[in-house]
Amino acid sequence: MDTEDTIAVLSAIAQPTRLAAFRLLARAEPRGISAGDLARRLDVPQNTLSSHLAVLAQAGLVRGERRSRSIIYRPDLSGVREAVLFLLADCCDGRPEICAPVRDTLSRLCQPDEEACCK
């Protein structure tokens, strides 16, 4: 991941509806959510949601899979992971003491016995 990719990821989720969509999709992983169900849950018109999903997909944050007449969307968590890793590696500049608090917090949040690490 580079600076431009990281900006695309951060820009994509820096909008309330897109962030809400991504959060719902992350919580529904691995089963995904149909576009129609996602639109209902977010209370947005389907064509508006389609535009938001296109931005998220362009940034590498979601992917859609056609199942019969529906498109099931799932998050691509690797996009967020890569953006965060890029920020940490770039900003910490090889100084682990700067990144340690972030690493420790993530470690606590993502314990296997927790319901989900994306709360």
N, CA, C and O atoms as a GROMACS GRO file, in nm:
protein
  476
    1MET      N    1   0.085  -0.117   0.000
    1MET     CA    2   0.000   0.000   0.000
    1MET      C    3   0.090   0.123   0.000
    1MET      O    4   0.196   0.124   0.061
    2ASP      N    5   0.044   0.225  -0.070
    2ASP     CA    6   0.120   0.349  -0.075
    2ASP      C    7   0.032   0.465  -0.028
    2ASP      O    8  -0.081   0.444   0.014
    3THR      N    9   0.085   0.584  -0.036
    3THR     CA   10   0.012   0.702   0.011
    3THR      C   11  -0.121   0.719  -0.060
    3THR      O   12  -0.223   0.742   0.004
    4GLU      N   13  -0.122   0.708  -0.192
    4GLU     CA   14  -0.247   0.727  -0.268
    4GLU      C   15  -0.352   0.623  -0.232
    4GLU      O   16  -0.470   0.657  -0.217
    5ASP      N   17  -0.311   0.497  -0.218
    5ASP     CA   18  -0.406   0.392  -0.180
    5ASP      C   19  -0.462   0.417  -0.041
    5ASP      O   20  -0.582   0.399  -0.017
    6THR      N   21  -0.377   0.459   0.050
    6THR     CA   22  -0.421   0.488   0.186
    6THR      C   23  -0.519   0.605   0.188
    6THR      O   24  -0.619   0.601   0.260
    7ILE      N   25  -0.492   0.707   0.110
    7ILE     CA   26  -0.585   0.821   0.100
    7ILE      C   27  -0.719   0.775   0.044
    7ILE      O   28  -0.824   0.819   0.091
    8ALA      N   29  -0.717   0.687  -0.056
    8ALA     CA   30  -0.842   0.636  -0.113
    8ALA      C   31  -0.923   0.560  -0.009
    8ALA      O   32  -1.045   0.576   0.000
    9VAL      N   33  -0.857   0.476   0.072
    9VAL     CA   34  -0.926   0.401   0.176
    9VAL      C   35  -0.986   0.496   0.279
    9VAL      O   36  -1.104   0.486   0.313
   10LEU      N   37  -0.905   0.588   0.328
   10LEU     CA   38  -0.953   0.682   0.430
   10LEU      C   39  -1.063   0.772   0.377
   10LEU      O   40  -1.159   0.802   0.448
   11SER      N   41  -1.051   0.816   0.253
   11SER     CA   42  -1.154   0.900   0.191
   11SER      C   43  -1.285   0.824   0.175
   11SER      O   44  -1.393   0.879   0.197
   12ALA      N   45  -1.274   0.699   0.138
   12ALA     CA   46  -1.394   0.618   0.116
   12ALA      C   47  -1.475   0.602   0.244
   12ALA      O   48  -1.598   0.606   0.239
   13ILE      N   49  -1.409   0.583   0.356
   13ILE     CA   50  -1.484   0.562   0.480
   13ILE      C   51  -1.506   0.692   0.558
   13ILE      O   52  -1.562   0.690   0.668
   14ALA      N   53  -1.462   0.804   0.503
   14ALA     CA   54  -1.480   0.933   0.569
   14ALA      C   55  -1.612   0.997   0.531
   14ALA      O   56  -1.620   1.119   0.515
   15GLN      N   57  -1.715   0.916   0.518
   15GLN     CA   58  -1.850   0.962   0.484
   15GLN      C   59  -1.945   0.875   0.565
   15GLN      O   60  -1.929   0.753   0.567
   16PRO      N   61  -2.043   0.934   0.632
   16PRO     CA   62  -2.126   0.859   0.727
   16PRO      C   63  -2.194   0.733   0.671
   16PRO      O   64  -2.190   0.628   0.735
   17THR      N   65  -2.255   0.742   0.556
   17THR     CA   66  -2.326   0.626   0.501
   17THR      C   67  -2.228   0.516   0.462
   17THR      O   68  -2.254   0.398   0.486
   18ARG      N   69  -2.116   0.553   0.403
   18ARG     CA   70  -2.017   0.452   0.365
   18ARG      C   71  -1.955   0.386   0.488
   18ARG      O   72  -1.934   0.265   0.490
   19LEU      N   73  -1.926   0.466   0.589
   19LEU     CA   74  -1.871   0.408   0.712
   19LEU      C   75  -1.973   0.313   0.776
   19LEU      O   76  -1.937   0.204   0.820
   20ALA      N   77  -2.099   0.355   0.780
   20ALA     CA   78  -2.204   0.269   0.838
   20ALA      C   79  -2.218   0.140   0.758
   20ALA      O   80  -2.235   0.032   0.816
   21ALA      N   81  -2.212   0.150   0.626
   21ALA     CA   82  -2.222   0.030   0.541
   21ALA      C   83  -2.104  -0.063   0.569
   21ALA      O   84  -2.122  -0.184   0.585
   22PHE      N   85  -1.985  -0.008   0.574
   22PHE     CA   86  -1.866  -0.090   0.599
   22PHE      C   87  -1.876  -0.158   0.735
   22PHE      O   88  -1.842  -0.276   0.748
   23ARG      N   89  -1.920  -0.086   0.835
   23ARG     CA   90  -1.933  -0.143   0.969
   23ARG      C   91  -2.034  -0.257   0.972
   23ARG      O   92  -2.008  -0.361   1.033
   24LEU      N   93  -2.148  -0.238   0.906
   24LEU     CA   94  -2.247  -0.346   0.899
   24LEU      C   95  -2.191  -0.467   0.828
   24LEU      O   96  -2.210  -0.581   0.872
   25LEU      N   97  -2.122  -0.444   0.718
   25LEU     CA   98  -2.064  -0.556   0.644
   25LEU      C   99  -1.958  -0.629   0.726
   25LEU      O  100  -1.951  -0.752   0.722
   26ALA      N  101  -1.877  -0.554   0.798
   26ALA     CA  102  -1.773  -0.617   0.881
   26ALA      C  103  -1.837  -0.703   0.990
   26ALA      O  104  -1.788  -0.811   1.021
   27ARG      N  105  -1.944  -0.657   1.047
   27ARG     CA  106  -2.013  -0.733   1.151
   27ARG      C  107  -2.083  -0.856   1.095
   27ARG      O  108  -2.103  -0.954   1.167
   28ALA      N  109  -2.120  -0.852   0.969
   28ALA     CA  110  -2.190  -0.964   0.906
   28ALA      C  111  -2.095  -1.066   0.844
   28ALA      O  112  -2.139  -1.167   0.789
   29GLU      N  113  -1.967  -1.039   0.852
   29GLU     CA  114  -1.868  -1.129   0.794
   29GLU      C  115  -1.874  -1.265   0.864
   29GLU      O  116  -1.879  -1.264   0.988
   30PRO      N  117  -1.874  -1.378   0.801
   30PRO     CA  118  -1.842  -1.400   0.660
   30PRO      C  119  -1.963  -1.414   0.568
   30PRO      O  120  -1.946  -1.434   0.447
   31ARG      N  121  -2.084  -1.406   0.621
   31ARG     CA  122  -2.201  -1.434   0.536
   31ARG      C  123  -2.234  -1.323   0.438
   31ARG      O  124  -2.293  -1.350   0.333
   32GLY      N  125  -2.199  -1.197   0.469
   32GLY     CA  126  -2.229  -1.086   0.380
   32GLY      C  127  -2.374  -1.040   0.392
   32GLY      O  128  -2.453  -1.099   0.465
   33ILE      N  129  -2.406  -0.936   0.318
   33ILE     CA  130  -2.541  -0.878   0.320
   33ILE      C  131  -2.577  -0.842   0.177
   33ILE      O  132  -2.494  -0.790   0.102
   34SER      N  133  -2.700  -0.870   0.139
   34SER     CA  134  -2.744  -0.832   0.004
   34SER      C  135  -2.755  -0.680  -0.004
   34SER      O  136  -2.775  -0.612   0.096
   35ALA      N  137  -2.743  -0.629  -0.125
   35ALA     CA  138  -2.751  -0.484  -0.146
   35ALA      C  139  -2.886  -0.431  -0.098
   35ALA      O  140  -2.892  -0.326  -0.034
   36GLY      N  141  -2.993  -0.502  -0.128
   36GLY     CA  142  -3.126  -0.457  -0.086
   36GLY      C  143  -3.140  -0.453   0.064
   36GLY      O  144  -3.195  -0.357   0.119
   37ASP      N  145  -3.092  -0.556   0.133
   37ASP     CA  146  -3.099  -0.560   0.279
   37ASP      C  147  -3.014  -0.450   0.340
   37ASP      O  148  -3.053  -0.387   0.438
   38LEU      N  149  -2.897  -0.428   0.282
   38LEU     CA  150  -2.810  -0.322   0.331
   38LEU      C  151  -2.876  -0.186   0.316
   38LEU      O  152  -2.869  -0.103   0.407
   39ALA      N  153  -2.942  -0.161   0.203
   39ALA     CA  154  -3.013  -0.035   0.180
   39ALA      C  155  -3.124  -0.017   0.284
   39ALA      O  156  -3.143   0.093   0.336
   40ARG      N  157  -3.197  -0.124   0.313
   40ARG     CA  158  -3.304  -0.115   0.414
   40ARG      C  159  -3.247  -0.086   0.552
   40ARG      O  160  -3.300  -0.002   0.624
   41ARG      N  161  -3.141  -0.156   0.588
   41ARG     CA  162  -3.082  -0.136   0.720
   41ARG      C  163  -3.028   0.006   0.738
   41ARG      O  164  -3.034   0.062   0.848
   42LEU      N  165  -2.977   0.062   0.631
   42LEU     CA  166  -2.921   0.198   0.638
   42LEU      C  167  -3.025   0.305   0.609
   42LEU      O  168  -2.999   0.424   0.626
   43ASP      N  169  -3.143   0.261   0.566
   43ASP     CA  170  -3.252   0.353   0.531
   43ASP      C  171  -3.208   0.454   0.425
   43ASP      O  172  -3.227   0.574   0.439
   44VAL      N  173  -3.149   0.400   0.317
   44VAL     CA  174  -3.109   0.484   0.203
   44VAL      C  175  -3.164   0.420   0.076
   44VAL      O  176  -3.179   0.298   0.070
   45PRO      N  177  -3.194   0.500  -0.025
   45PRO     CA  178  -3.240   0.443  -0.153
   45PRO      C  179  -3.133   0.352  -0.213
   45PRO      O  180  -3.013   0.374  -0.195
   46GLN      N  181  -3.178   0.249  -0.284
   46GLN     CA  182  -3.083   0.152  -0.339
   46GLN      C  183  -2.985   0.216  -0.437
   46GLN      O  184  -2.868   0.179  -0.440
   47ASN      N  185  -3.032   0.314  -0.517
   47ASN     CA  186  -2.938   0.375  -0.613
   47ASN      C  187  -2.832   0.458  -0.540
   47ASN      O  188  -2.718   0.466  -0.586
   48THR      N  189  -2.868   0.520  -0.430
   48THR     CA  190  -2.772   0.595  -0.350
   48THR      C  191  -2.670   0.498  -0.288
   48THR      O  192  -2.550   0.523  -0.290
   49LEU      N  193  -2.722   0.388  -0.234
   49LEU     CA  194  -2.632   0.289  -0.175
   49LEU      C  195  -2.538   0.232  -0.280
   49LEU      O  196  -2.420   0.210  -0.253
   50SER      N  197  -2.589   0.210  -0.399
   50SER     CA  198  -2.506   0.157  -0.508
   50SER      C  199  -2.387   0.248  -0.534
   50SER      O  200  -2.276   0.200  -0.555
   51SER      N  201  -2.410   0.378  -0.532
   51SER     CA  202  -2.300   0.474  -0.552
   51SER      C  203  -2.199   0.465  -0.438
   51SER      O  204  -2.078   0.468  -0.462
   52HIS      N  205  -2.248   0.453  -0.315
   52HIS     CA  206  -2.158   0.442  -0.200
   52HIS      C  207  -2.077   0.312  -0.206
   52HIS      O  208  -1.958   0.312  -0.178
   53LEU      N  209  -2.142   0.203  -0.243
   53LEU     CA  210  -2.073   0.075  -0.253
   53LEU      C  211  -1.967   0.078  -0.363
   53LEU      O  212  -1.862   0.015  -0.351
   54ALA      N  213  -1.995   0.151  -0.469
   54ALA     CA  214  -1.896   0.164  -0.577
   54ALA      C  215  -1.770   0.236  -0.527
   54ALA      O  216  -1.659   0.198  -0.564
   55VAL      N  217  -1.788   0.339  -0.445
   55VAL     CA  218  -1.672   0.410  -0.389
   55VAL      C  219  -1.593   0.316  -0.298
   55VAL      O  220  -1.470   0.312  -0.304
   56LEU      N  221  -1.664   0.240  -0.213
   56LEU     CA  222  -1.597   0.147  -0.124
   56LEU      C  223  -1.524   0.038  -0.203
   56LEU      O  224  -1.414  -0.002  -0.167
   57ALA      N  225  -1.586  -0.010  -0.308
   57ALA     CA  226  -1.523  -0.113  -0.391
   57ALA      C  227  -1.400  -0.058  -0.462
   57ALA      O  228  -1.298  -0.126  -0.471
   58GLN      N  229  -1.409   0.064  -0.513
   58GLN     CA  230  -1.296   0.126  -0.582
   58GLN      C  231  -1.176   0.140  -0.488
   58GLN      O  232  -1.061   0.130  -0.531
   59ALA      N  233  -1.204   0.164  -0.360
   59ALA     CA  234  -1.097   0.177  -0.261
   59ALA      C  235  -1.049   0.041  -0.211
   59ALA      O  236  -0.954   0.033  -0.132
   60GLY      N  237  -1.114  -0.066  -0.256
   60GLY     CA  238  -1.073  -0.200  -0.215
   60GLY      C  239  -1.126  -0.242  -0.080
   60GLY      O  240  -1.068  -0.328  -0.014
   61LEU      N  241  -1.237  -0.181  -0.037
   61LEU     CA  242  -1.291  -0.210   0.095
   61LEU      C  243  -1.408  -0.308   0.095
   61LEU      O  244  -1.436  -0.370   0.198
   62VAL      N  245  -1.475  -0.325  -0.017
   62VAL     CA  246  -1.585  -0.421  -0.028
   62VAL      C  247  -1.577  -0.491  -0.162
   62VAL      O  248  -1.515  -0.443  -0.257
   63ARG      N  249  -1.643  -0.605  -0.167
   63ARG     CA  250  -1.657  -0.676  -0.294
   63ARG      C  251  -1.796  -0.737  -0.299
   63ARG      O  252  -1.851  -0.779  -0.197
   64GLY      N  253  -1.850  -0.740  -0.417
   64GLY     CA  254  -1.982  -0.796  -0.436
   64GLY      C  255  -1.975  -0.926  -0.513
   64GLY      O  256  -1.890  -0.943  -0.601
   65GLU      N  257  -2.063  -1.017  -0.479
   65GLU     CA  258  -2.070  -1.147  -0.546
   65GLU      C  259  -2.215  -1.172  -0.585
   65GLU      O  260  -2.304  -1.171  -0.500
   66ARG      N  261  -2.237  -1.195  -0.712
   66ARG     CA  262  -2.374  -1.221  -0.759
   66ARG      C  263  -2.417  -1.359  -0.715
   66ARG      O  264  -2.347  -1.458  -0.737
   67ARG      N  265  -2.534  -1.363  -0.652
   67ARG     CA  266  -2.599  -1.489  -0.615
   67ARG      C  267  -2.742  -1.481  -0.664
   67ARG      O  268  -2.827  -1.414  -0.605
   68SER      N  269  -2.766  -1.551  -0.772
   68SER     CA  270  -2.897  -1.548  -0.836
   68SER      C  271  -2.926  -1.404  -0.880
   68SER      O  272  -2.853  -1.348  -0.962
   69ARG      N  273  -3.032  -1.345  -0.826
   69ARG     CA  274  -3.067  -1.209  -0.867
   69ARG      C  275  -3.016  -1.103  -0.770
   69ARG      O  276  -3.040  -0.984  -0.789
   70SER      N  277  -2.946  -1.146  -0.668
   70SER     CA  278  -2.895  -1.053  -0.567
   70SER      C  279  -2.743  -1.040  -0.578
   70SER      O  280  -2.675  -1.128  -0.631
   71ILE      N  281  -2.694  -0.930  -0.527
   71ILE     CA  282  -2.550  -0.913  -0.509
   71ILE      C  283  -2.525  -0.910  -0.359
   71ILE      O  284  -2.581  -0.827  -0.287
   72ILE      N  285  -2.442  -1.001  -0.314
   72ILE     CA  286  -2.407  -1.009  -0.173
   72ILE      C  287  -2.275  -0.937  -0.155
   72ILE      O  288  -2.176  -0.968  -0.221
   73TYR      N  289  -2.274  -0.841  -0.064
   73TYR     CA  290  -2.153  -0.764  -0.038
   73TYR      C  291  -2.087  -0.813   0.089
   73TYR      O  292  -2.152  -0.847   0.188
   74ARG      N  293  -1.955  -0.814   0.083
   74ARG     CA  294  -1.872  -0.851   0.197
   74ARG      C  295  -1.757  -0.751   0.207
   74ARG      O  296  -1.714  -0.696   0.106
   75PRO      N  297  -1.709  -0.728   0.328
   75PRO     CA  298  -1.596  -0.636   0.341
   75PRO      C  299  -1.468  -0.702   0.295
   75PRO      O  300  -1.453  -0.824   0.304
   76ASP      N  301  -1.378  -0.622   0.247
   76ASP     CA  302  -1.243  -0.671   0.220
   76ASP      C  303  -1.156  -0.610   0.329
   76ASP      O  304  -1.099  -0.502   0.313
   77LEU      N  305  -1.149  -0.680   0.439
   77LEU     CA  306  -1.081  -0.627   0.556
   77LEU      C  307  -0.932  -0.607   0.534
   77LEU      O  308  -0.867  -0.533   0.607
   78SER      N  309  -0.879  -0.673   0.432
   78SER     CA  310  -0.736  -0.654   0.405
   78SER      C  311  -0.707  -0.510   0.362
   78SER      O  312  -0.598  -0.460   0.387
   79GLY      N  313  -0.804  -0.442   0.299
   79GLY     CA  314  -0.784  -0.304   0.259
   79GLY      C  315  -0.763  -0.212   0.379
   79GLY      O  316  -0.675  -0.127   0.379
   80VAL      N  317  -0.845  -0.231   0.482
   80VAL     CA  318  -0.830  -0.152   0.604
   80VAL      C  319  -0.702  -0.190   0.675
   80VAL      O  320  -0.627  -0.104   0.722
   81ARG      N  321  -0.676  -0.321   0.682
   81ARG     CA  322  -0.554  -0.367   0.748
   81ARG      C  323  -0.430  -0.306   0.683
   81ARG      O  324  -0.340  -0.257   0.751
   82GLU      N  325  -0.426  -0.309   0.550
   82GLU     CA  326  -0.310  -0.255   0.479
   82GLU      C  327  -0.296  -0.105   0.500
   82GLU      O  328  -0.184  -0.055   0.513
   83ALA      N  329  -0.408  -0.032   0.503
   83ALA     CA  330  -0.401   0.112   0.526
   83ALA      C  331  -0.348   0.143   0.666
   83ALA      O  332  -0.264   0.231   0.683
   84VAL      N  333  -0.398   0.070   0.765
   84VAL     CA  334  -0.353   0.092   0.903
   84VAL      C  335  -0.206   0.055   0.916
   84VAL      O  336  -0.128   0.126   0.980
   85LEU      N  337  -0.167  -0.057   0.856
   85LEU     CA  338  -0.026  -0.097   0.863
   85LEU      C  339   0.064   0.005   0.795
   85LEU      O  340   0.173   0.035   0.844
   86PHE      N  341   0.018   0.057   0.682
   86PHE     CA  342   0.096   0.161   0.613
   86PHE      C  343   0.113   0.283   0.704
   86PHE      O  344   0.224   0.335   0.717
   87LEU      N  345   0.004   0.327   0.765
   87LEU     CA  346   0.012   0.444   0.853
   87LEU      C  347   0.107   0.419   0.969
   87LEU      O  348   0.190   0.504   1.002
   88LEU      N  349   0.094   0.302   1.031
   88LEU     CA  350   0.180   0.273   1.145
   88LEU      C  351   0.325   0.263   1.104
   88LEU      O  352   0.413   0.320   1.170
   89ALA      N  353   0.352   0.192   0.997
   89ALA     CA  354   0.491   0.176   0.953
   89ALA      C  355   0.550   0.309   0.910
   89ALA      O  356   0.665   0.340   0.943
   90ASP      N  357   0.472   0.388   0.838
   90ASP     CA  358   0.522   0.516   0.787
   90ASP      C  359   0.539   0.616   0.901
   90ASP      O  360   0.642   0.683   0.911
   91CYS      N  361   0.438   0.627   0.985
   91CYS     CA  362   0.442   0.727   1.092
   91CYS      C  363   0.538   0.689   1.204
   91CYS      O  364   0.601   0.776   1.264
   92CYS      N  365   0.550   0.560   1.234
   92CYS     CA  366   0.639   0.516   1.341
   92CYS      C  367   0.784   0.512   1.296
   92CYS      O  368   0.875   0.513   1.379
   93ASP      N  369   0.806   0.508   1.167
   93ASP     CA  370   0.941   0.515   1.111
   93ASP      C  371   1.038   0.417   1.177
   93ASP      O  372   1.152   0.451   1.209
   94GLY      N  373   0.989   0.292   1.198
   94GLY     CA  374   1.077   0.191   1.254
   94GLY      C  375   1.101   0.204   1.402
   94GLY      O  376   1.191   0.139   1.456
   95ARG      N  377   1.022   0.287   1.471
   95ARG     CA  378   1.039   0.305   1.616
   95ARG      C  379   0.924   0.234   1.686
   95ARG      O  380   0.817   0.292   1.703
   96PRO      N  381   0.944   0.109   1.729
   96PRO     CA  382   0.836   0.028   1.786
   96PRO      C  383   0.771   0.089   1.910
   96PRO      O  384   0.655   0.061   1.938
   97GLU      N  385   0.845   0.170   1.983
   97GLU     CA  386   0.785   0.229   2.105
   97GLU      C  387   0.669   0.322   2.072
   97GLU      O  388   0.580   0.341   2.155
   98ILE      N  389   0.668   0.379   1.953
   98ILE     CA  390   0.558   0.466   1.912
   98ILE      C  391   0.434   0.383   1.878
   98ILE      O  392   0.322   0.422   1.911
   99CYS      N  393   0.454   0.269   1.813
   99CYS     CA  394   0.343   0.185   1.770
   99CYS      C  395   0.292   0.091   1.878
   99CYS      O  396   0.181   0.040   1.867
  100ALA      N  397   0.371   0.068   1.982
  100ALA     CA  398   0.334  -0.029   2.086
  100ALA      C  399   0.197  -0.003   2.147
  100ALA      O  400   0.120  -0.098   2.162
  101PRO      N  401   0.161   0.121   2.182
  101PRO     CA  402   0.028   0.142   2.240
  101PRO      C  403  -0.085   0.104   2.144
  101PRO      O  404  -0.187   0.051   2.187
  102VAL      N  405  -0.069   0.131   2.016
  102VAL     CA  406  -0.170   0.095   1.917
  102VAL      C  407  -0.179  -0.057   1.906
  102VAL      O  408  -0.288  -0.114   1.907
  103ARG      N  409  -0.063  -0.122   1.896
  103ARG     CA  410  -0.058  -0.268   1.887
  103ARG      C  411  -0.125  -0.330   2.009
  103ARG      O  412  -0.204  -0.423   1.995
  104ASP      N  413  -0.093  -0.281   2.128
  104ASP     CA  414  -0.148  -0.338   2.250
  104ASP      C  415  -0.300  -0.320   2.257
  104ASP      O  416  -0.372  -0.411   2.299
  105THR      N  417  -0.348  -0.204   2.217
  105THR     CA  418  -0.493  -0.180   2.216
  105THR      C  419  -0.562  -0.273   2.118
  105THR      O  420  -0.664  -0.333   2.152
  106LEU      N  421  -0.508  -0.287   1.998
  106LEU     CA  422  -0.567  -0.378   1.900
  106LEU      C  423  -0.566  -0.522   1.951
  106LEU      O  424  -0.662  -0.596   1.930
  107SER      N  425  -0.461  -0.559   2.016
  107SER     CA  426  -0.450  -0.694   2.070
  107SER      C  427  -0.559  -0.720   2.173
  107SER      O  428  -0.620  -0.827   2.175
  108ARG      N  429  -0.585  -0.623   2.259
  108ARG     CA  430  -0.690  -0.637   2.360
  108ARG      C  431  -0.828  -0.643   2.295
  108ARG      O  432  -0.912  -0.723   2.335
  109LEU      N  433  -0.852  -0.558   2.195
  109LEU     CA  434  -0.983  -0.552   2.130
  109LEU      C  435  -1.016  -0.678   2.050
  109LEU      O  436  -1.133  -0.714   2.037
  110CYS      N  437  -0.916  -0.741   1.997
  110CYS     CA  438  -0.939  -0.853   1.905
  110CYS      C  439  -0.909  -0.988   1.968
  110CYS      O  440  -0.860  -1.078   1.900
  111GLN      N  441  -0.937  -1.002   2.096
  111GLN     CA  442  -0.918  -1.130   2.162
  111GLN      C  443  -1.020  -1.231   2.107
  111GLN      O  444  -1.134  -1.192   2.078
  112PRO      N  445  -0.983  -1.357   2.092
  112PRO     CA  446  -1.072  -1.458   2.036
  112PRO      C  447  -1.204  -1.473   2.111
  112PRO      O  448  -1.305  -1.511   2.050
  113ASP      N  449  -1.207  -1.446   2.241
  113ASP     CA  450  -1.329  -1.462   2.316
  113ASP      C  451  -1.422  -1.342   2.302
  113ASP      O  452  -1.536  -1.347   2.350
  114GLU      N  453  -1.378  -1.237   2.239
  114GLU     CA  454  -1.462  -1.121   2.216
  114GLU      C  455  -1.559  -1.148   2.101
  114GLU      O  456  -1.529  -1.229   2.013
  115GLU      N  457  -1.673  -1.082   2.102
  115GLU     CA  458  -1.772  -1.100   1.996
  115GLU      C  459  -1.717  -1.055   1.861
  115GLU      O  460  -1.730  -1.127   1.762
  116ALA      N  461  -1.657  -0.939   1.857
  116ALA     CA  462  -1.598  -0.889   1.732
  116ALA      C  463  -1.499  -0.779   1.767
  116ALA      O  464  -1.514  -0.711   1.868
  117CYS      N  465  -1.398  -0.764   1.683
  117CYS     CA  466  -1.298  -0.661   1.712
  117CYS      C  467  -1.332  -0.529   1.646
  117CYS      O  468  -1.257  -0.432   1.661
  118CYS      N  469  -1.439  -0.521   1.576
  118CYS     CA  470  -1.473  -0.398   1.503
  118CYS      C  471  -1.582  -0.319   1.572
  118CYS      O  472  -1.656  -0.247   1.504
  119LYS      N  473  -1.595  -0.328   1.701
  119LYS     CA  474  -1.700  -0.253   1.773
  119LYS      C  475  -1.657  -0.111   1.795
  119LYS      O  476  -1.732  -0.033   1.854
   0.00000   0.00000   0.00000
